[in-house]
Amino acid sequence: MSVRSLPVASKFEQSAREASSEADIGTHMRRSFRIKVPSNINFESRMAERANTLKHSRSGFIATLTRIQGDIKEIMDNCGNLEDLKLNQDSYENAWQKFVKAHEEYIECLDVLARCEELDRANDSYKEQMVQKAAFETVIESWKSKAMSNKRRDDDIKSFTRKLSRSSKGGSSGSSSSSMVLARRKEQLAIA
């Protein structure tokens, strides 16, 4: 059913409908051939939003790194085992890689947006995190080497005590058997 066949109250309404239907067709055709070029305002706002999101992600990863450092310190303070330490170290390394990735993307956004002050603060924070990571890894390696030397010493002590206990058991059983042999010989001499 076309627009012209509809009953219309007045010629004015009919001409308005025809004009609007022709305008819709023209707009539809124009839109399909139009090339969309993003405006700078839209691009800048998206980059600013992305930078803000990455800033929050980066802060979250710093908090995660701090939490895992606390967990590792607790393991070391309580003389935990090396397996738990290794698991937490792996988690720390994964969180560090995610932090670095978020930081690099954040720096790119700030560079595009030309936010020099924020860029400097972010780089200073990154350098601080790198120094903390290096110092923390040194503490972990020193604790691991002490734990390994203590473990070797404990293993040596256990091995030595096992040898002592074996030799003392062997000596007592040997002395009891030799005393029995002497007693039998005395009996045989007494009988003879």
N, C-alpha and C positions, 0 to 999 in steps of 0.2 A: 504494500500500500504506500503510495507516495504521499508527500506532504500536500500536494495540490488537490488530492482527492478527499482530504479531510474537510469536514464542514467547518467553516470558520465564521466567527461572529462578524468580523469586519475585514475589509481589504487591507487595512493597516497591519493587523495581526498576521495575515497571510504573507505579506511582503516581508515582515520581520522574521518569520520562520524560514522563508526561502533564503534570506540573506544569512541567517545563522547557519543553515545547513551548508551553504556554499562556503562560508568562512571556515567551518569545521573541516571540510574537504581540503581546502587550500592550506590550512594550518597543518593538517596531517601530512600533506605532501611536502610542505616546506620543512617540517621537522625531520622527515626521513632522509632528506638530502643535506641537512645541516651538519657540519663537522663540529663536534664539541671540543672546545679548547678550554682547559681549566684556567680559571682566573687566578691571579696571584694571591688574592685575598683568601680564596678557598684553599690553595696550596699552603700558604703560611699558617692558616688556622689548623689545618690537618697536621702539619709539622710540629706546631706548638703543642697540640694535643698528644702527639706521639712522644715528644720530648718529655712532657709531663708524666706520661705513662711509664716511660723508661726510667725516669728519675725515681719514681715510686718502686719500680721493680728492683732497681739498683739498691735502694735503701733496704728493701726486703732481703736481698741477698747478703748485704752486710750484716743484718740482724741474724740471718741463718748462720753465717760464718762465725759470728760471736757466740752463738748458742753451741755450735759444734766444738768450738775451742774450749768452752766451759766443760762440755762432756768429756773431752780428752784430758783436760786438767784433772777432772774428778777421777778418771781411770788411773792417771799417774799418781795422784795423791793417795789413793786407796790401794796402790800396788796391784792393780788389775792385771789381767793377762794380756799377752801380746796380740791375741786374736781379736779381742774387743777393740784394742787400740787400732789395729789394722782396718777393721770395719769402719770405725769413725774417721780414720784418716782418708779412706776412700770417699766417704760422704763429704768430707771437707774439700777434697779435690774436685768432686763433681759440682759442689756449690761454688767453688772458686771459678771454675770454667764458665758457669752460668753468669756469675758476676761480671767476669771479663767481657763476655759477649754483650751483656746489657750495657756495660760501660762504653764499649766501642760504638754501639748504635746510638747511645745518648750523646756521645761526643760528636758524631756525625750530624745529628739533628741540631745541636747547638751551633755547630760550625755553619750549617746552611742558614740558620736563623740569625747568625752573626751576634750571638750573645756571649761576648768575650768574658765578662765577669763570671758568669755561671760556668763557662768553659774552664777558666782558671781554677775555680773552686772544685770542680769535678776532677780535674787533673791532680790537684793537691790531695784530695781525698783518696784518689787511686794510688798515688805514691805512698801515702800513709798506710794503706791496706797492704801494699807490697812489702813495706818494711816490717809490718806486724807479722805477715805470713812468713817471711824469711827468718825472723827471730823465733817464731813459734816452731818452725820446722827444725831449727837448731836445738831447741829444748827437747823436742820429741826424739830426735836422733840421739842426743846425749842420754836421755832416759832409756831408750831402747838398748844402747850399748851397755849401760849399767845393768839393766835387767838381764841381758844375755850373759854378762860376766857373772852375775849372781846366780843365774840358773846353772851355768857350767860349774861354778864352785859348789853349789848345792848337790849337783849330780856327782861331782867328785867325792864329796863327803858321804853321800849315800853309798856310792860304790866302795869306798874305803871301809865304812861300817859294815857293809855286807861281807867283805873279805875278812874283817876281824871276827865277825860272828861265825863265819864258816870255819875259820881256823880254830877258834876256841871250842866250837862244837866237835870238830874233828879231833882236837887234842884231848878233850875230856873222854870222848868215846874211845880213843886210842889208849889212854892211860887206864881206863877201866878194863879194857880187854887185856892189856899187858899185865895188870895186877891179877887178873883171873888166871892167866897162864902161869904166873909165879906161884899162885896158891895151889894149883894142880900139881906142879912139879914138887912142891914141898910135901903134898899129900903122898905122891908117888914115892918120894924118898923116905918118908916116914913109914910107909907100908913095907918097903923093901928092907 
